[in-house]
Structures are given as C-alpha cells and as structure tokens.
Amino acid sequence: MSDVKIRNMEEFAALSGISRPTVSKYFHDPESVRPSTRARIEAALEQYDYRPNIFAINQNRKQTKTVGILVPYLADPVFAEFARNIEQRCVDMGYRPTIFSAHGEQETENEILENLRAQKPAGALLAPLGRASDVAAVKAFCKDVPTVLFDSILPDVGMAFIGSDNPQFTRLIVDYLCRTGEPPCFFEMKTPTNPNARKRRQSYLDAMQALGQEPQVFSVDGADWHFEEIGRQGGHQVLRSGEMKTNTVLCSNDRLAIGFLTACYELGLKVGRTEDCAIRVAGQDDHPFSRYTCPPLTTIAQDYDSVSREAVATLFRAIEGEDFPYSIKLFEGKLVMRESA
C-alpha cells in the first residue's frame, strides 16, 4: 500500500493512469466501465487506499443526475433570480435540476427535504428559511445528501455556505446616503422572515455610529412574505406619525422599499434627489423590478451571478469526490444609484 495521500479524484486519476471522466464514471456506476478498466481502478484503490467523499459515491447503486434547489419563497423575485442562475449552471454541468419552494413554511420545507432525500439526488443547493427552519431536519438531510447552503446561513450545516455580505451592503449605502444628503432612518419589519434583516439592522446602527450620526429605526408590524403591502401600510404609519427626524429612508430590502414608495405616492410626497422632492428612499438587494419603480430605486445590488456560480462549483467539487473542510464565502454588493435617492 502506498503512503501517498490523495486528496481528490483528479489526483487519484493521475496516479492510476486512468482518465478523470472514466474514474468518475466508475464511481457513479462500476458496471458502466469495461471489466478490464474496472479491475485497474479497483487495483489502484487498493494500492493507494483512496476512498472518495462519502457524499460523492455509493458503489452499491447508480447515482442519479438530479440536483435539488430549494428556496424559501419562489414568488420572491430575488429568490427566483437565484434559482434561475443556479438552475442554468446545473444544466450546463449535465445535471437535471429540480426547483422547490418552501412557501415560507417550516412543515413544507421539511416535507420537501424528505421527498428529495428519497429521490437520491446527486446533491442539493439549499436556501433555508433560516430562523424558521427545523435545524435538526436540515442537518439530517445534509448528512445523507451533499448540500451547499446559500443566502441564509445555518452555522456548520451543509458542506459550505455561499452568500452575500449583508453588513457590507448596509455600510456602503449608509455612507452614500450620509454623503449626499440627510442621514437615513432605517425602515424594517418588526419580525422579519429572513434572518439577513437582523444583520442589516445591526450594520445600520454600527455605520451610523461610526459616522457620528444619530440612528432612528422604525420597526413595523408584519411577519409574512407580503413585503410590499407591509411596506405600504408601515410607510403610511411612519410618514403620518411625525416622528421622522430626517427626509431619508433606508429600507431593509427592496420589496419593503417598493411598498414604501407606494405609501409616499398615496400621501402626495414626491420622492427623489432633486430640490423639489420631499423625501429620499433607498433599498437593498437590487430586486429585479427595482429599476422600474417610480422613481427608479437606489439600492445595493446582490452579486447573483457570483453567489450562484460559487455555490454550484462548490457542490460539484463534492459530487466529484473532493474532500474539503466546511467553509463560508461572502460576496460584496455594489451601489446602484438611481433617482429615488
């Protein structure tokens, strides 16, 4: 037995003198290669004592080409954009992606995970509900299926987490708003469904303190996924309260901001950055519809492409046999300046 330490399937293929695709084909289904090739691979396995990642291989069954993609709420265009990017990348890799939506419900998320596990997928890309998730159920799924989490992190669950640097989002736009006008207040849901909202709130407080400004937070009622209506109703409440100390509002996300813009319109308040405007409004995420609001919404753009690309690449490293430690990778957002602020 050789003392050489093999870290992944590529190194094993190089040392055994067999092509990487052939080795991968063998691990997916030993009977899919010629008997003579199978004998060579199995001899090399004995020589180098190489055993692929447990997620990548089960030599007693043929691995499917299915990849599960689960998001909290597919009707949310932000998650739809992530799902679209991830789906296409899986197709390009020769796999059959299936998209699921938990519809914001823990029970539905658990049912999807159970049904998906029964399909014996090659892997899964999961954006969990977050604080509403049954963490034990998600962990159990991840033990059986190679899984990469994105958007919402559950610490040390899955093989890796790929997401957005939410604190950076808020620091960036708070700095911009303070440089270009009155410092912003922060508009959020009192009980947000997405845990990233808490990170953005804390980042707002930290950024305002760093800039020597007094923070002001408005937390409005609402606990479901109808963000636009929550933003509209909460916007009416805040704008009529007379409590705002500034003419600039930073919303926790673009969907809330779209609702807030509607409230401004209904109250006859002109939104924008020119002298004849009464109020500035900004959001976060670069929602696919944010450039089409009236006025177009200033925001921070998520790097949908990079998050999707890295999540898929990480998953397929695991599917193909590479063994690597749990990791977290975050991508920064970019300021998108439009007429609303």
C-alpha positions in Angstrom: 0.0 0.0 0.0 1.3 3.4 -1.0 1.9 6.1 1.6 0.8 8.8 -0.9 -2.0 11.0 0.4 -4.7 11.5 -2.3 -7.0 14.5 -1.7 -9.4 14.2 -4.6 -10.5 12.2 -7.6 -8.3 14.2 -10.0 -5.1 13.2 -8.1 -6.3 9.6 -8.0 -6.9 9.5 -11.7 -3.5 11.0 -12.4 -1.7 8.5 -10.2 -3.6 5.5 -11.5 -3.1 6.4 -15.2 -6.8 6.4 -15.9 -8.7 9.4 -17.3 -10.6 11.5 -14.9 -14.0 11.1 -16.7 -13.6 7.3 -16.6 -12.8 7.3 -12.9 -15.9 9.5 -12.3 -18.0 7.2 -14.4 -16.8 4.2 -12.4 -17.7 5.8 -9.1 -21.1 6.6 -10.3 -21.7 3.1 -11.6 -18.9 0.4 -11.5 -20.7 -1.6 -14.2 -20.6 1.3 -16.6 -16.9 0.8 -17.5 -15.2 -2.2 -19.1 -14.3 -5.1 -16.8 -10.6 -4.6 -17.5 -10.8 -0.9 -16.7 -12.8 -1.7 -13.5 -10.1 -4.1 -12.5 -7.4 -1.5 -12.9 -9.4 1.1 -10.9 -10.0 -1.3 -8.1 -6.3 -2.3 -8.0 -5.4 1.3 -7.8 -7.9 1.8 -5.0 -6.2 -0.9 -3.0 -2.7 0.4 -3.8 -3.4 4.0 -2.8 -6.1 3.3 -0.2 -8.2 6.0 -1.7 -11.8 6.4 -0.7 -13.9 9.2 -2.2 -16.0 11.6 -0.3 -19.0 9.7 1.2 -21.4 12.0 -0.4 -19.9 11.5 -3.9 -20.0 7.8 -4.1 -22.3 4.8 -3.2 -20.9 1.9 -5.3 -23.9 -0.2 -4.5 -26.3 1.9 -6.5 -26.3 4.1 -9.6 -26.2 7.8 -8.7 -29.0 10.0 -10.2 -28.2 13.1 -12.1 -30.8 15.1 -10.1 -29.9 18.2 -8.2 -32.4 19.7 -5.8 -32.7 23.5 -5.5 -34.8 24.7 -2.5 -35.7 28.4 -1.8 -37.9 29.8 0.9 -40.4 31.6 -1.3 -40.1 31.3 -5.1 -42.6 34.1 -5.7 -40.0 36.5 -4.3 -38.1 37.7 -7.4 -34.8 37.8 -5.5 -35.0 34.0 -4.9 -36.4 33.4 -8.4 -33.3 35.1 -9.8 -31.0 32.9 -7.7 -32.9 29.8 -8.7 -32.7 30.8 -12.4 -28.9 31.3 -12.2 -28.3 28.1 -10.3 -30.7 26.0 -12.5 -28.9 27.0 -15.7 -25.4 26.2 -14.2 -26.6 22.8 -13.2 -28.0 22.1 -16.7 -24.6 23.3 -18.2 -22.9 20.6 -16.0 -25.2 17.9 -17.4 -27.5 17.5 -14.4 -31.2 17.8 -14.0 -32.1 20.5 -11.5 -35.5 20.5 -9.8 -36.6 23.7 -8.1 -38.7 23.6 -4.9 -40.3 26.4 -2.8 -41.0 26.1 0.9 -43.6 28.9 0.7 -42.3 30.3 3.9 -43.5 27.3 5.9 -41.3 25.0 8.1 -43.6 22.0 7.5 -43.3 22.4 3.8 -39.5 22.8 3.9 -39.3 19.5 5.9 -41.6 17.7 3.5 -39.5 18.8 0.5 -36.3 17.7 2.2 -37.8 14.3 3.0 -39.1 13.8 -0.5 -35.9 15.0 -2.1 -33.9 12.6 0.0 -36.0 9.7 -1.2 -35.1 10.6 -4.8 -31.4 10.0 -4.0 -30.2 13.2 -5.7 -26.6 13.8 -6.6 -26.7 16.9 -4.4 -28.7 19.9 -3.3 -28.4 23.7 -3.1 -30.5 25.0 -0.2 -31.5 28.5 0.8 -33.2 27.6 4.1 -35.9 29.5 5.9 -33.4 30.4 8.5 -34.7 31.0 12.0 -38.0 29.4 10.9 -36.2 26.2 9.8 -36.2 22.9 11.7 -32.4 22.9 12.0 -32.3 19.2 13.1 -34.2 18.2 9.9 -31.9 20.2 7.7 -28.9 18.7 9.4 -30.2 15.2 8.9 -30.8 15.9 5.2 -27.3 17.2 4.8 -25.8 14.1 6.4 -27.3 12.0 3.6 -27.0 14.4 0.6 -24.1 16.7 -0.3 -25.6 20.1 0.3 -24.4 23.7 -0.1 -26.3 26.4 1.6 -26.8 29.9 0.1 -28.5 33.2 1.0 -29.3 32.2 4.7 -26.8 30.5 6.9 -27.3 27.8 9.4 -23.9 27.6 11.1 -21.9 24.5 10.3 -24.8 22.9 8.4 -24.0 21.5 5.0 -20.7 21.4 3.3 -20.3 25.2 2.8 -22.2 28.4 2.9 -22.1 30.8 -0.1 -23.8 34.2 0.3 -23.9 37.9 0.4 -22.0 40.2 2.8 -25.1 41.8 4.2 -23.3 44.1 6.7 -21.2 45.4 3.9 -24.4 46.2 1.9 -25.7 48.4 4.6 -22.4 50.1 5.5 -22.0 51.0 1.8 -25.4 52.6 1.3 -25.5 54.4 4.7 -22.2 56.0 3.8 -23.5 57.1 0.4 -26.8 58.5 1.8 -24.9 60.4 4.5 -22.5 61.9 1.9 -25.3 63.0 -0.4 -28.0 64.3 1.9 -29.6 63.9 5.3 -28.6 60.7 7.2 -31.1 57.9 6.8 -33.5 56.4 9.3 -34.0 52.6 9.0 -37.3 51.0 8.0 -37.8 47.3 8.7 -40.3 44.6 9.7 -40.6 44.0 13.4 -40.4 40.2 13.0 -38.6 39.7 9.6 -38.9 36.3 7.9 -35.3 36.4 6.6 -32.5 36.4 9.2 -30.3 38.6 7.0 -32.6 41.5 8.0 -31.1 41.4 11.5 -27.6 41.7 10.2 -28.6 44.7 8.1 -30.2 46.4 11.1 -27.1 46.0 13.2 -24.9 47.2 10.4 -27.0 50.3 10.0 -26.6 51.1 13.7 -22.8 50.5 13.5 -22.4 52.6 10.4 -24.4 55.5 11.8 -22.3 55.4 15.0 -19.1 55.3 13.0 -20.2 58.4 11.0 -21.2 60.3 14.2 -24.9 60.2 13.3 -27.9 59.5 15.4 -29.7 56.4 14.3 -33.5 56.1 14.1 -35.2 52.7 13.5 -38.8 52.2 12.5 -39.9 48.5 13.0 -43.4 48.0 11.6 -45.8 45.1 12.1 -45.6 42.2 9.7 -44.3 38.6 9.8 -45.0 37.0 6.5 -43.7 37.3 2.9 -46.1 40.1 1.7 -43.3 42.6 2.0 -44.7 45.2 -0.4 -48.0 45.5 1.5 -46.2 45.6 4.8 -44.0 48.4 3.4 -47.1 50.3 2.2 -49.0 50.0 5.4 -46.0 50.6 7.6 -45.0 53.5 5.4 -48.3 55.2 6.0 -47.9 54.7 9.7 -44.3 56.1 9.8 -45.0 59.0 7.4 -48.1 60.1 9.3 -46.5 59.8 12.8 -44.5 62.9 12.5 -41.6 61.1 14.3 -39.2 61.0 11.4 -36.1 63.2 12.1 -34.8 63.0 8.5 -36.1 63.1 5.0 -34.1 60.0 4.0 -35.4 56.4 4.5 -33.2 53.3 4.1 -35.4 50.2 3.8 -34.2 46.7 5.0 -34.9 45.3 1.5 -36.1 46.5 -1.9 -39.6 44.8 -1.6 -40.3 46.9 1.6 -39.0 49.9 -0.3 -41.4 49.3 -3.2 -44.3 49.3 -0.7 -42.9 52.5 1.0 -42.7 54.2 -2.4 -46.4 53.4 -2.9 -47.2 55.0 0.5 -45.3 58.1 -0.5 -47.3 58.4 -3.7 -50.6 57.8 -1.9 -49.7 60.6 0.6 -48.6 63.0 -2.2 -44.9 63.0 -1.3 -42.6 63.4 -4.2 -39.6 61.0 -3.9 -36.2 61.8 -5.4 -32.9 63.6 -5.0 -33.8 67.0 -6.6 -34.6 70.1 -4.6 -38.4 69.9 -5.3 -38.6 66.4 -3.7 -39.8 65.8 -0.2 -38.1 62.5 0.6 -35.4 60.1 -0.4 -35.9 56.4 -0.4 -33.4 53.6 -0.8 -33.4 49.8 -0.5 -31.1 46.8 -0.6 -30.8 43.8 -2.9 -31.4 45.3 -6.4 -34.7 43.4 -6.8 -35.2 42.6 -10.5 -38.0 45.2 -10.6 -36.3 48.0 -8.6 -35.1 49.8 -11.8 -38.7 50.0 -12.9 -40.3 51.7 -9.9 -41.3 55.3 -10.0 -38.8 56.8 -9.4 -36.3 54.0 -10.0 -34.9 52.8 -6.7 -31.4 53.4 -5.4 -30.2 50.2 -3.8 -27.3 47.8 -3.2 -27.0 45.1 -5.9 -26.6 41.5 -4.8 -24.0 39.6 -6.9 -26.4 37.0 -8.1 -24.0 35.7 -10.7 -21.0 35.2 -8.3 -23.0 33.6 -5.5 -24.7 31.2 -7.9 -21.5 30.3 -9.7 -19.6 29.7 -6.4 -22.4 27.7 -4.9 -22.7 25.4 -7.9 -19.0 25.0 -8.2 -18.6 24.1 -4.6 -21.4 21.5 -4.8 -19.9 19.8 -7.8 -16.5 19.6 -6.2 -18.2 17.5 -3.5 -20.2 15.4 -6.0 -17.0 14.7 -8.0 -15.2 13.3 -4.9 -13.2 16.2 -3.5 -13.0 16.3 0.3 -12.7 19.8 1.8 -13.5 21.4 5.2 -16.6 23.5 5.8 -16.2 27.0 4.5 -18.1 30.3 4.3 -17.7 32.7 1.3 -19.4 36.0 1.1 -19.7 38.4 -1.9 -19.9 42.1 -1.5 -22.7 44.2 -3.0 -22.4 47.2 -5.4 -24.1 50.6 -5.0 -26.7 51.3 -7.7 -27.6 55.0 -7.8 -31.0 55.8 -9.2 -33.4 58.7 -9.0 -35.1 57.8 -5.7 -32.0 58.8 -3.6 
